[in-house]
């Protein structure tokens, strides 16, 4: 059983529909049973009152699925209280999917129909056929992204397949639209071969201004991204790699400033050598950090290991300068920063205690961190997590909407290392030095300034790196409907 958060949250919320005698004190009994067992109560709505019976719905936040079940059982034990129904609010939100396509132009008369479709549309098609670059001006391509996954590495759930990955990809499309004003489409592929995926995505790419790869397992994800970028002239971005690394770097910039340290002087331990771990290591190397140790399930990655994949062999050759060996606990002794991008429960509070003070712990596995934040906080000065119910959430939504908005605004052909570094610095800059605090080293995902700052910095970097095909002031952002 996964460890529970101390805080109930909407991610485990449910509606209880109850029937009980309509008399004073009955509701108080229900409220007491829920609150004394750790439930967080929300709206309490009367459904009906009939023949002396009250039917009421109560919204409850729990700490986990197991906690939600316990709360329901406690209410069911109450005399004269009948549980009529239990509805999972998360599942209710997903009914029928979370996104939809709407027309930008209302089809209210024959004139509009004849312009939007036949016969008028034929002239637009001919114009694009004569000048292919007009596809950016005359179709949705200029502001659209494909969110592509094969479902092989979804969240902390692992290989659950393309159909089960759809809710995550729909959620990603929501975030693109809400924070980046970009139209995004979930595309889940029933394909596993590297070349099969590359060929499929390349064939459908004509309708998109960019490709966001998502939840594709390592090491396949590295080859898929590289082959697609070599083949296409639009940005290809594997968010599990680069989005994570960008936001981690932004948080590290602010945490180092808060501690009065240089990024380069700190000693880092990264747990996880998959997509995110490799990208974080590469990003740290790009900014001049050298004291980096990467660990996988078998411990510290070092050159003498005989079980290394090509990407882990690369890590062994570019990190761990002292070629130390041992467990992740051994690596953490004396380290300044721990960055976990692996799975839940992989380190202990004692491991954190062995780090150098003041300690910085980024336990980012989701939904269950490598160490629960309240346990890490016993010894760590700065704690970050991937969860939304704790401070310092390292969330990729701080990066990818602005990155694609900036790249699309100048019709960039690719996303360069300079654009990624510019994005990290822009995110970090959203917190003024005077406001930084141990529980505030990264802006909120609802900070509406973030995407705009990132987009501007990325567009400028694209021009500097000579991958921009249009000046920023010639492109107007697509307004929300």
Buried (B, 14 or more C-beta within 10 A) or exposed (E): EEBBBEBBBBBBBBBBBBBBEBEEEBBEBBBEBBEEBBBBBBEBEEEEEEEEEBBBBBBBBBBBBEBBEBBBEBBBEBEEBEBEEBBBBEEEEBEEEBBEEEEEEEEEEEEBEEBBEEEEEEEBEEBBEEEEEEBBEBBBBBBBBBBBBBBBBBBBBEBBBBEEBBBBBBBBBBBBBBBBBBBBBBBBBEBBEBEBBBBBBBEBBEEBBBBBBBBBBBBBBBBBBEBBBEEBEBBBBBBBBBBBBBBBBBBBBBBBBBBEBEBEEBBBBBBBBBBBBBBBBBBBBBBEBEBBBBBBEEBBBBEEBEEBEEBBEBBBEBBBEEEEBEEBBBBBBEBBBBBBBBBBBBBBBEBBBBBBEBBBBBBBBBBBBBBBBEBBBEBBBBBBBBBBBBBBBBBBBBBBBBBBBBBBBBBBBBBBEBBBBBBBBBBBBBBEEEEBEBEBBBBBBEBEEBBBBBBBBBBBBBBEBEBBEBEBEEBEBBEEE
